[in-house]
Protein backbone atom coordinates (compact mmCIF):
# COMPACT_ATOMS: atom_id res chain seq x y z
CA UNK A 1 0.00 0.00 0.00
CA UNK A 2 2.85 2.37 0.86
CA UNK A 3 4.50 1.61 -2.49
CA UNK A 4 1.24 2.37 -4.29
CA UNK A 5 0.82 5.68 -2.50
CA UNK A 6 4.46 6.59 -3.14
CA UNK A 7 4.06 5.84 -6.84
CA UNK A 8 0.86 7.88 -6.99
CA UNK A 9 2.58 10.79 -5.22
CA UNK A 10 5.51 10.75 -7.68
CA UNK A 11 3.10 10.66 -10.63
CA UNK A 12 1.10 13.59 -9.25
CA UNK A 13 4.31 15.52 -8.61
CA UNK A 14 5.42 14.99 -12.19
CA UNK A 15 2.10 16.11 -13.75
CA UNK A 16 2.78 19.87 -13.53
CA UNK A 17 6.08 19.42 -15.38
CA UNK A 18 4.47 17.24 -18.01
CA UNK A 19 1.68 19.75 -18.46
CA UNK A 20 4.16 22.62 -18.71
CA UNK A 21 6.14 20.80 -21.37
CA UNK A 22 2.96 20.03 -23.27
CA UNK A 23 1.74 23.62 -23.02
CA UNK A 24 5.11 25.00 -24.11
CA UNK A 25 5.11 22.72 -27.10
CA UNK A 26 1.56 23.75 -28.00
CA UNK A 27 2.47 27.43 -27.67
CA UNK A 28 5.60 26.94 -29.78
CA UNK A 29 3.57 25.19 -32.47
CA UNK A 30 0.96 27.97 -32.45
CA UNK A 31 3.62 30.67 -32.72
CA UNK A 32 5.38 28.74 -35.46
CA UNK A 33 2.14 28.25 -37.36
CA UNK A 34 1.26 31.94 -37.08
CA UNK A 35 4.67 33.10 -38.28
CA UNK A 36 4.76 30.72 -41.24
CA UNK A 37 1.11 30.63 -42.24
CA UNK A 38 -0.57 31.91 -45.37
CA UNK A 39 0.15 35.56 -46.05
CA UNK A 40 3.14 35.85 -43.68
CA UNK A 41 5.60 36.23 -46.57
CA UNK A 42 3.67 39.22 -47.96
CA UNK A 43 5.15 41.31 -45.13
CA UNK A 44 8.42 41.09 -47.08
CA UNK A 45 7.42 40.57 -50.71
CA UNK A 46 4.71 43.23 -50.62
CA UNK A 47 6.97 45.99 -49.29
CA UNK A 48 8.03 48.88 -51.53
CA UNK A 49 11.33 49.58 -49.74
CA UNK A 50 14.05 47.05 -50.65
CA UNK A 51 16.54 48.54 -48.19
CA UNK A 52 14.10 48.20 -45.30
CA UNK A 53 13.44 44.57 -46.16
CA UNK A 54 17.12 43.85 -46.77
CA UNK A 55 17.96 45.22 -43.33
CA UNK A 56 15.12 43.27 -41.67
CA UNK A 57 15.55 39.82 -43.20
CA UNK A 58 18.75 38.86 -41.32
CA UNK A 59 16.95 39.49 -38.02
CA UNK A 60 13.97 37.47 -39.24
CA UNK A 61 16.24 34.61 -40.29
CA UNK A 62 17.90 34.46 -36.87
CA UNK A 63 14.50 34.60 -35.18
CA UNK A 64 13.27 31.67 -37.26
CA UNK A 65 16.49 29.76 -36.58
CA UNK A 66 15.92 30.32 -32.87
CA UNK A 67 12.40 28.95 -33.17
CA UNK A 68 13.73 26.00 -35.15
CA UNK A 69 16.14 25.15 -32.34
CA UNK A 70 13.10 24.75 -30.09
CA UNK A 71 10.83 23.19 -32.69
CA UNK A 72 13.23 21.45 -35.15
CA UNK A 73 10.66 19.40 -37.04
CA UNK A 74 8.10 22.13 -37.76
CA UNK A 75 7.64 21.99 -41.53
CA UNK A 76 6.46 25.59 -41.80
CA UNK A 77 9.55 26.86 -39.97
CA UNK A 78 11.85 24.73 -42.09
CA UNK A 79 10.30 26.03 -45.31
CA UNK A 80 10.22 29.67 -44.22
CA UNK A 81 13.76 29.70 -42.80
CA UNK A 82 15.27 27.86 -45.75
CA UNK A 83 13.52 29.98 -48.36
CA UNK A 84 14.46 33.21 -46.55
CA UNK A 85 18.13 32.24 -46.74
CA UNK A 86 17.79 31.66 -50.49
CA UNK A 87 15.79 34.87 -51.09
CA UNK A 88 18.18 36.99 -49.05
CA UNK A 89 21.24 35.55 -50.78
CA UNK A 90 19.75 36.22 -54.19
CA UNK A 91 18.15 39.64 -53.75
CA UNK A 92 20.43 41.28 -51.20
CA UNK A 93 23.85 39.64 -51.54
CA UNK A 94 24.43 38.22 -55.02
CA UNK A 95 22.15 40.73 -56.76
CA UNK A 96 24.02 43.83 -55.53
CA UNK A 97 27.35 42.05 -56.13
CA UNK A 98 26.44 41.51 -59.79
CA UNK A 99 26.00 45.27 -60.15
CA UNK A 100 29.35 46.24 -58.64
CA UNK A 101 31.86 47.98 -60.89
CA UNK A 102 35.06 46.46 -62.23
CA UNK A 103 36.99 48.45 -59.65
CA UNK A 104 35.18 46.52 -56.89
CA UNK A 105 36.41 43.08 -57.92
CA UNK A 106 37.46 41.95 -54.44
CA UNK A 107 34.20 43.09 -52.82
CA UNK A 108 32.18 41.42 -55.56
CA UNK A 109 33.98 38.10 -55.20
CA UNK A 110 33.67 38.19 -51.41
CA UNK A 111 29.93 38.87 -51.70
CA UNK A 112 29.51 35.94 -54.09
CA UNK A 113 31.30 33.60 -51.70
CA UNK A 114 28.96 34.80 -48.96
CA UNK A 115 25.94 34.32 -51.22
CA UNK A 116 27.01 30.77 -52.02
CA UNK A 117 27.31 29.95 -48.32
CA UNK A 118 23.87 31.42 -47.62
CA UNK A 119 22.35 29.45 -50.50
CA UNK A 120 23.84 26.25 -49.11
CA UNK A 121 22.61 26.97 -45.57
CA UNK A 122 19.09 27.52 -46.86
CA UNK A 123 19.19 24.43 -49.06
CA UNK A 124 20.32 22.23 -46.19
CA UNK A 125 17.39 23.41 -44.07
CA UNK A 126 14.96 22.71 -46.91
CA UNK A 127 16.40 19.22 -47.36
CA UNK A 128 15.81 18.63 -43.66
CA UNK A 129 12.14 19.33 -44.26
CA UNK A 130 12.06 16.88 -47.16
CA UNK A 131 13.90 14.28 -45.07
CA UNK A 132 11.27 14.69 -42.35
CA UNK A 133 8.51 13.81 -44.82
CA UNK A 134 10.47 11.12 -46.65
CA UNK A 135 12.85 9.59 -44.07
CA UNK A 136 13.33 6.29 -45.86
CA UNK A 137 13.57 2.90 -44.19
CA UNK A 138 15.84 -0.14 -44.10
CA UNK A 139 15.36 -0.70 -47.82
CA UNK A 140 15.23 2.87 -49.15
CA UNK A 141 17.35 5.96 -48.39
CA UNK A 142 16.02 9.19 -46.99
CA UNK A 143 15.27 11.93 -49.49
CA UNK A 144 18.60 13.77 -49.30
CA UNK A 145 20.55 10.55 -49.97
CA UNK A 146 18.46 9.37 -52.93
CA UNK A 147 19.93 9.74 -56.42
CA UNK A 148 18.87 9.51 -60.04
CA UNK A 149 21.82 7.26 -60.84
CA UNK A 150 20.85 4.66 -58.23
CA UNK A 151 17.19 4.86 -59.20
CA UNK A 152 16.19 5.73 -55.63
CA UNK A 153 14.97 9.31 -56.17
CA UNK A 154 12.17 8.74 -58.65
CA UNK A 155 10.06 6.49 -56.35
CA UNK A 156 10.19 9.20 -53.66
CA UNK A 157 9.28 11.97 -56.10
CA UNK A 158 6.28 9.95 -57.29
CA UNK A 159 4.95 9.90 -53.71
CA UNK A 160 5.05 13.66 -53.43
CA UNK A 161 1.98 15.89 -53.36
CA UNK A 162 1.24 19.48 -54.25
CA UNK A 163 2.18 20.73 -50.79
CA UNK A 164 5.76 19.54 -51.39
CA UNK A 165 6.26 21.89 -54.35
CA UNK A 166 7.50 24.87 -52.33
CA UNK A 167 10.19 22.72 -50.69
CA UNK A 168 11.27 21.36 -54.07
CA UNK A 169 11.33 24.78 -55.72
CA UNK A 170 13.35 26.56 -53.05
CA UNK A 171 15.76 23.65 -52.54
CA UNK A 172 16.55 23.55 -56.25
CA UNK A 173 16.74 27.35 -56.50
CA UNK A 174 19.28 27.42 -53.68
CA UNK A 175 21.27 24.47 -54.98
CA UNK A 176 21.55 25.65 -58.58
CA UNK A 177 22.23 29.25 -57.55
CA UNK A 178 25.15 28.13 -55.41
CA UNK A 179 26.45 26.01 -58.30
CA UNK A 180 26.14 28.93 -60.73
CA UNK A 181 28.43 30.96 -58.47
CA UNK A 182 31.02 28.17 -58.33
CA UNK A 183 30.79 25.80 -61.29
CA UNK A 184 33.97 24.06 -60.11
CA UNK A 185 32.23 22.77 -56.98
CA UNK A 186 32.06 19.08 -57.90
CA UNK A 187 29.81 18.17 -54.95
CA UNK A 188 27.16 20.56 -56.26
CA UNK A 189 27.68 19.68 -59.92
CA UNK A 190 27.01 15.98 -59.45
CA UNK A 191 23.60 16.83 -57.93
CA UNK A 192 22.30 18.60 -61.02
CA UNK A 193 20.45 15.47 -62.27
CA UNK A 194 18.69 15.22 -58.89
CA UNK A 195 17.79 18.90 -58.95
CA UNK A 196 16.52 18.62 -62.53
CA UNK A 197 14.29 15.71 -61.50
CA UNK A 198 13.04 17.62 -58.45
CA UNK A 199 12.03 20.73 -60.39
CA UNK A 200 10.42 18.60 -63.10
CA UNK A 201 8.28 16.88 -60.46
CA UNK A 202 7.38 20.25 -58.95
CA UNK A 203 6.18 21.40 -62.37
CA UNK A 204 4.11 18.24 -62.80
CA UNK A 205 2.43 18.75 -59.45
CA UNK A 206 1.77 22.50 -59.71
CA UNK A 207 2.75 24.19 -63.01
CA UNK A 208 1.15 27.44 -61.83
CA UNK A 209 3.06 27.56 -58.54
CA UNK A 210 3.54 31.10 -57.28
CA UNK A 211 2.08 32.68 -60.39
CA UNK A 212 4.54 31.34 -62.98
CA UNK A 213 7.64 31.11 -60.76
CA UNK A 214 8.54 27.69 -62.15
CA UNK A 215 8.37 28.94 -65.74
CA UNK A 216 10.63 31.88 -64.86
CA UNK A 217 12.99 29.40 -63.22
CA UNK A 218 13.02 27.24 -66.35
CA UNK A 219 13.99 30.21 -68.54
CA UNK A 220 17.25 30.41 -66.60
CA UNK A 221 17.61 26.65 -66.21
CA UNK A 222 17.27 25.69 -69.86
CA UNK A 223 19.22 28.65 -71.25
CA UNK A 224 22.15 28.57 -68.80
CA UNK A 225 23.08 24.90 -68.62
CA UNK A 226 24.96 23.09 -71.40
CA UNK A 227 22.94 20.48 -73.30
CA UNK A 228 24.77 17.60 -71.60
CA UNK A 229 23.41 18.84 -68.25
CA UNK A 230 19.87 19.48 -69.49
CA UNK A 231 20.13 22.82 -71.28
CA UNK A 232 17.62 23.39 -74.07
CA UNK A 233 17.22 26.76 -75.82
CA UNK A 234 13.88 25.81 -77.38
CA UNK A 235 12.37 24.91 -74.02
CA UNK A 236 13.66 28.19 -72.61
CA UNK A 237 11.55 29.96 -75.26
CA UNK A 238 8.52 27.82 -74.40
CA UNK A 239 8.69 28.69 -70.71
CA UNK A 240 9.30 32.36 -71.47
CA UNK A 241 5.98 32.48 -73.32
CA UNK A 242 4.24 30.52 -70.57
CA UNK A 243 5.61 32.86 -67.90
CA UNK A 244 4.34 35.88 -69.81
CA UNK A 245 0.92 34.26 -70.11
CA UNK A 246 0.67 33.25 -66.45
CA UNK A 247 1.88 36.60 -65.12
CA UNK A 248 -0.08 38.57 -67.74
CA UNK A 249 3.19 40.33 -68.52
CA UNK A 250 3.30 41.90 -65.04
CA UNK A 251 6.45 40.22 -63.76
CA UNK A 252 9.62 42.20 -64.39
CA UNK A 253 11.60 39.05 -63.56
CA UNK A 254 10.38 37.27 -66.69
CA UNK A 255 11.81 39.97 -68.95
CA UNK A 256 15.05 40.32 -66.99
CA UNK A 257 15.67 36.56 -66.96
CA UNK A 258 15.11 36.34 -70.71
CA UNK A 259 17.31 39.34 -71.47
CA UNK A 260 20.13 38.04 -69.31
CA UNK A 261 20.10 34.34 -70.07
CA UNK A 262 18.87 34.26 -73.69
CA UNK A 263 19.57 37.61 -75.34
CA UNK A 264 23.08 38.20 -73.98
CA UNK A 265 24.50 34.79 -75.06
CA UNK A 266 22.84 35.26 -78.48
CA UNK A 267 24.21 38.83 -78.62
CA UNK A 268 20.70 40.00 -79.56
CA UNK A 269 20.79 43.59 -78.34
CA UNK A 270 17.46 44.68 -79.83
CA UNK A 271 15.46 41.95 -78.06
CA UNK A 272 17.52 42.55 -74.92
CA UNK A 273 16.55 46.22 -74.93
CA UNK A 274 12.87 45.52 -75.67
CA UNK A 275 12.59 43.08 -72.77
CA UNK A 276 14.29 45.35 -70.27
CA UNK A 277 12.12 48.29 -71.28
CA UNK A 278 9.06 46.09 -70.74
CA UNK A 279 10.41 45.17 -67.31
CA UNK A 280 10.68 48.86 -66.43
CA UNK A 281 7.13 49.45 -67.63
CA UNK A 282 5.60 46.90 -65.22
CA UNK A 283 3.23 48.49 -62.70
CA UNK A 284 4.69 47.38 -59.37
CA UNK A 285 1.42 48.15 -57.58
CA UNK A 286 -0.67 45.93 -59.86
CA UNK A 287 0.32 42.86 -57.83
CA UNK A 288 1.00 44.02 -54.25
CA UNK A 289 2.18 40.58 -53.11
CA UNK A 290 5.11 40.75 -55.58
CA UNK A 291 5.82 44.48 -55.30
CA UNK A 292 9.28 44.05 -53.79
CA UNK A 293 10.38 41.44 -56.34
CA UNK A 294 9.31 43.66 -59.21
CA UNK A 295 11.10 46.70 -57.77
CA UNK A 296 14.33 44.73 -57.35
CA UNK A 297 14.09 43.35 -60.87
CA UNK A 298 13.42 46.80 -62.28
CA UNK A 299 16.59 48.05 -60.62
CA UNK A 300 18.47 45.23 -62.29
CA UNK A 301 16.81 46.03 -65.63
CA UNK A 302 17.90 49.67 -65.38
CA UNK A 303 21.44 48.63 -64.50
CA UNK A 304 21.62 46.21 -67.44
CA UNK A 305 20.38 48.85 -69.87
CA UNK A 306 22.81 51.44 -68.56
CA UNK A 307 25.71 48.96 -68.69
CA UNK A 308 24.73 47.27 -71.96
CA UNK A 309 28.21 47.81 -73.43
CA UNK A 310 29.48 45.30 -70.85
CA UNK A 311 27.17 42.64 -72.28
CA UNK A 312 27.52 43.31 -76.01
CA UNK A 313 30.94 43.38 -77.60
CA UNK A 314 29.85 45.54 -80.53
CA UNK A 315 28.68 48.43 -78.32
CA UNK A 316 31.42 50.97 -77.73
CA UNK A 317 31.45 52.78 -74.38
CA UNK A 318 32.18 56.20 -75.96
CA UNK A 319 29.29 55.86 -78.40
CA UNK A 320 26.99 54.61 -75.63
CA UNK A 321 27.88 57.52 -73.40
CA UNK A 322 26.88 59.95 -76.10
C-alpha positions as CSV (number, residue, x, y, z in Angstrom):
1,X,0.0,0.0,0.0
2,X,2.9,2.4,0.9
3,X,4.5,1.6,-2.5
4,X,1.2,2.4,-4.3
5,X,0.8,5.7,-2.5
6,X,4.5,6.6,-3.1
7,X,4.1,5.8,-6.8
8,X,0.9,7.9,-7.0
9,X,2.6,10.8,-5.2
10,X,5.5,10.8,-7.7
11,X,3.1,10.7,-10.6
12,X,1.1,13.6,-9.3
13,X,4.3,15.5,-8.6
14,X,5.4,15.0,-12.2
15,X,2.1,16.1,-13.7
16,X,2.8,19.9,-13.5
17,X,6.1,19.4,-15.4
18,X,4.5,17.2,-18.0
19,X,1.7,19.8,-18.5
20,X,4.2,22.6,-18.7
21,X,6.1,20.8,-21.4
22,X,3.0,20.0,-23.3
23,X,1.7,23.6,-23.0
24,X,5.1,25.0,-24.1
25,X,5.1,22.7,-27.1
26,X,1.6,23.8,-28.0
27,X,2.5,27.4,-27.7
28,X,5.6,26.9,-29.8
29,X,3.6,25.2,-32.5
30,X,1.0,28.0,-32.4
31,X,3.6,30.7,-32.7
32,X,5.4,28.7,-35.5
33,X,2.1,28.2,-37.4
34,X,1.3,31.9,-37.1
35,X,4.7,33.1,-38.3
36,X,4.8,30.7,-41.2
37,X,1.1,30.6,-42.2
38,X,-0.6,31.9,-45.4
39,X,0.1,35.6,-46.0
40,X,3.1,35.8,-43.7
41,X,5.6,36.2,-46.6
42,X,3.7,39.2,-48.0
43,X,5.2,41.3,-45.1
44,X,8.4,41.1,-47.1
45,X,7.4,40.6,-50.7
46,X,4.7,43.2,-50.6
47,X,7.0,46.0,-49.3
48,X,8.0,48.9,-51.5
49,X,11.3,49.6,-49.7
50,X,14.1,47.0,-50.6
51,X,16.5,48.5,-48.2
52,X,14.1,48.2,-45.3
53,X,13.4,44.6,-46.2
54,X,17.1,43.9,-46.8
55,X,18.0,45.2,-43.3
56,X,15.1,43.3,-41.7
57,X,15.6,39.8,-43.2
58,X,18.8,38.9,-41.3
59,X,17.0,39.5,-38.0
60,X,14.0,37.5,-39.2
61,X,16.2,34.6,-40.3
62,X,17.9,34.5,-36.9
63,X,14.5,34.6,-35.2
64,X,13.3,31.7,-37.3
65,X,16.5,29.8,-36.6
66,X,15.9,30.3,-32.9
67,X,12.4,29.0,-33.2
68,X,13.7,26.0,-35.1
69,X,16.1,25.2,-32.3
70,X,13.1,24.8,-30.1
71,X,10.8,23.2,-32.7
72,X,13.2,21.5,-35.1
73,X,10.7,19.4,-37.0
74,X,8.1,22.1,-37.8
75,X,7.6,22.0,-41.5
76,X,6.5,25.6,-41.8
77,X,9.5,26.9,-40.0
78,X,11.9,24.7,-42.1
79,X,10.3,26.0,-45.3
80,X,10.2,29.7,-44.2
81,X,13.8,29.7,-42.8
82,X,15.3,27.9,-45.7
83,X,13.5,30.0,-48.4
84,X,14.5,33.2,-46.6
85,X,18.1,32.2,-46.7
86,X,17.8,31.7,-50.5
87,X,15.8,34.9,-51.1
88,X,18.2,37.0,-49.1
89,X,21.2,35.5,-50.8
90,X,19.7,36.2,-54.2
91,X,18.2,39.6,-53.7
92,X,20.4,41.3,-51.2
93,X,23.8,39.6,-51.5
94,X,24.4,38.2,-55.0
95,X,22.2,40.7,-56.8
96,X,24.0,43.8,-55.5
97,X,27.4,42.0,-56.1
98,X,26.4,41.5,-59.8
99,X,26.0,45.3,-60.1
100,X,29.4,46.2,-58.6
101,X,31.9,48.0,-60.9
102,X,35.1,46.5,-62.2
103,X,37.0,48.5,-59.7
104,X,35.2,46.5,-56.9
105,X,36.4,43.1,-57.9
106,X,37.5,41.9,-54.4
107,X,34.2,43.1,-52.8
108,X,32.2,41.4,-55.6
109,X,34.0,38.1,-55.2
110,X,33.7,38.2,-51.4
111,X,29.9,38.9,-51.7
112,X,29.5,35.9,-54.1
113,X,31.3,33.6,-51.7
114,X,29.0,34.8,-49.0
115,X,25.9,34.3,-51.2
116,X,27.0,30.8,-52.0
117,X,27.3,30.0,-48.3
118,X,23.9,31.4,-47.6
119,X,22.3,29.4,-50.5
120,X,23.8,26.3,-49.1
121,X,22.6,27.0,-45.6
122,X,19.1,27.5,-46.9
123,X,19.2,24.4,-49.1
124,X,20.3,22.2,-46.2
125,X,17.4,23.4,-44.1
126,X,15.0,22.7,-46.9
127,X,16.4,19.2,-47.4
128,X,15.8,18.6,-43.7
129,X,12.1,19.3,-44.3
130,X,12.1,16.9,-47.2
131,X,13.9,14.3,-45.1
132,X,11.3,14.7,-42.3
133,X,8.5,13.8,-44.8
134,X,10.5,11.1,-46.7
135,X,12.8,9.6,-44.1
136,X,13.3,6.3,-45.9
137,X,13.6,2.9,-44.2
138,X,15.8,-0.1,-44.1
139,X,15.4,-0.7,-47.8
140,X,15.2,2.9,-49.1
141,X,17.4,6.0,-48.4
142,X,16.0,9.2,-47.0
143,X,15.3,11.9,-49.5
144,X,18.6,13.8,-49.3
145,X,20.5,10.5,-50.0
146,X,18.5,9.4,-52.9
147,X,19.9,9.7,-56.4
148,X,18.9,9.5,-60.0
149,X,21.8,7.3,-60.8
150,X,20.9,4.7,-58.2
151,X,17.2,4.9,-59.2
152,X,16.2,5.7,-55.6
153,X,15.0,9.3,-56.2
154,X,12.2,8.7,-58.6
155,X,10.1,6.5,-56.3
156,X,10.2,9.2,-53.7
157,X,9.3,12.0,-56.1
158,X,6.3,9.9,-57.3
159,X,4.9,9.9,-53.7
160,X,5.0,13.7,-53.4
161,X,2.0,15.9,-53.4
162,X,1.2,19.5,-54.3
163,X,2.2,20.7,-50.8
164,X,5.8,19.5,-51.4
165,X,6.3,21.9,-54.4
166,X,7.5,24.9,-52.3
167,X,10.2,22.7,-50.7
168,X,11.3,21.4,-54.1
169,X,11.3,24.8,-55.7
170,X,13.4,26.6,-53.0
171,X,15.8,23.7,-52.5
172,X,16.6,23.5,-56.3
173,X,16.7,27.4,-56.5
174,X,19.3,27.4,-53.7
175,X,21.3,24.5,-55.0
176,X,21.5,25.6,-58.6
177,X,22.2,29.3,-57.5
178,X,25.2,28.1,-55.4
179,X,26.5,26.0,-58.3
180,X,26.1,28.9,-60.7
181,X,28.4,31.0,-58.5
182,X,31.0,28.2,-58.3
183,X,30.8,25.8,-61.3
184,X,34.0,24.1,-60.1
185,X,32.2,22.8,-57.0
186,X,32.1,19.1,-57.9
187,X,29.8,18.2,-55.0
188,X,27.2,20.6,-56.3
189,X,27.7,19.7,-59.9
190,X,27.0,16.0,-59.4
191,X,23.6,16.8,-57.9
192,X,22.3,18.6,-61.0
193,X,20.4,15.5,-62.3
194,X,18.7,15.2,-58.9
195,X,17.8,18.9,-59.0
196,X,16.5,18.6,-62.5
197,X,14.3,15.7,-61.5
198,X,13.0,17.6,-58.4
199,X,12.0,20.7,-60.4
200,X,10.4,18.6,-63.1
201,X,8.3,16.9,-60.5
202,X,7.4,20.2,-59.0
203,X,6.2,21.4,-62.4
204,X,4.1,18.2,-62.8
205,X,2.4,18.8,-59.4
206,X,1.8,22.5,-59.7
207,X,2.7,24.2,-63.0
208,X,1.2,27.4,-61.8
209,X,3.1,27.6,-58.5
210,X,3.5,31.1,-57.3
211,X,2.1,32.7,-60.4
212,X,4.5,31.3,-63.0
213,X,7.6,31.1,-60.8
214,X,8.5,27.7,-62.2
215,X,8.4,28.9,-65.7
216,X,10.6,31.9,-64.9
217,X,13.0,29.4,-63.2
218,X,13.0,27.2,-66.3
219,X,14.0,30.2,-68.5
220,X,17.3,30.4,-66.6
221,X,17.6,26.6,-66.2
222,X,17.3,25.7,-69.9
223,X,19.2,28.6,-71.3
224,X,22.1,28.6,-68.8
225,X,23.1,24.9,-68.6
226,X,25.0,23.1,-71.4
227,X,22.9,20.5,-73.3
228,X,24.8,17.6,-71.6
229,X,23.4,18.8,-68.2
230,X,19.9,19.5,-69.5
231,X,20.1,22.8,-71.3
232,X,17.6,23.4,-74.1
233,X,17.2,26.8,-75.8
234,X,13.9,25.8,-77.4
235,X,12.4,24.9,-74.0
236,X,13.7,28.2,-72.6
237,X,11.5,30.0,-75.3
238,X,8.5,27.8,-74.4
239,X,8.7,28.7,-70.7
240,X,9.3,32.4,-71.5
241,X,6.0,32.5,-73.3
242,X,4.2,30.5,-70.6
243,X,5.6,32.9,-67.9
244,X,4.3,35.9,-69.8
245,X,0.9,34.3,-70.1
246,X,0.7,33.3,-66.4
247,X,1.9,36.6,-65.1
248,X,-0.1,38.6,-67.7
249,X,3.2,40.3,-68.5
250,X,3.3,41.9,-65.0
251,X,6.5,40.2,-63.8
252,X,9.6,42.2,-64.4
253,X,11.6,39.1,-63.6
254,X,10.4,37.3,-66.7
255,X,11.8,40.0,-69.0
256,X,15.1,40.3,-67.0
257,X,15.7,36.6,-67.0
258,X,15.1,36.3,-70.7
259,X,17.3,39.3,-71.5
260,X,20.1,38.0,-69.3
261,X,20.1,34.3,-70.1
262,X,18.9,34.3,-73.7
263,X,19.6,37.6,-75.3
264,X,23.1,38.2,-74.0
265,X,24.5,34.8,-75.1
266,X,22.8,35.3,-78.5
267,X,24.2,38.8,-78.6
268,X,20.7,40.0,-79.6
269,X,20.8,43.6,-78.3
270,X,17.5,44.7,-79.8
271,X,15.5,42.0,-78.1
272,X,17.5,42.5,-74.9
273,X,16.5,46.2,-74.9
274,X,12.9,45.5,-75.7
275,X,12.6,43.1,-72.8
276,X,14.3,45.3,-70.3
277,X,12.1,48.3,-71.3
278,X,9.1,46.1,-70.7
279,X,10.4,45.2,-67.3
280,X,10.7,48.9,-66.4
281,X,7.1,49.5,-67.6
282,X,5.6,46.9,-65.2
283,X,3.2,48.5,-62.7
284,X,4.7,47.4,-59.4
285,X,1.4,48.1,-57.6
286,X,-0.7,45.9,-59.9
287,X,0.3,42.9,-57.8
288,X,1.0,44.0,-54.3
289,X,2.2,40.6,-53.1
290,X,5.1,40.8,-55.6
291,X,5.8,44.5,-55.3
292,X,9.3,44.1,-53.8
293,X,10.4,41.4,-56.3
294,X,9.3,43.7,-59.2
295,X,11.1,46.7,-57.8
296,X,14.3,44.7,-57.3
297,X,14.1,43.3,-60.9
298,X,13.4,46.8,-62.3
299,X,16.6,48.0,-60.6
300,X,18.5,45.2,-62.3
301,X,16.8,46.0,-65.6
302,X,17.9,49.7,-65.4
303,X,21.4,48.6,-64.5
304,X,21.6,46.2,-67.4
305,X,20.4,48.8,-69.9
306,X,22.8,51.4,-68.6
307,X,25.7,49.0,-68.7
308,X,24.7,47.3,-72.0
309,X,28.2,47.8,-73.4
310,X,29.5,45.3,-70.9
311,X,27.2,42.6,-72.3
312,X,27.5,43.3,-76.0
313,X,30.9,43.4,-77.6
314,X,29.9,45.5,-80.5
315,X,28.7,48.4,-78.3
316,X,31.4,51.0,-77.7
317,X,31.5,52.8,-74.4
318,X,32.2,56.2,-76.0
319,X,29.3,55.9,-78.4
320,X,27.0,54.6,-75.6
321,X,27.9,57.5,-73.4
322,X,26.9,59.9,-76.1
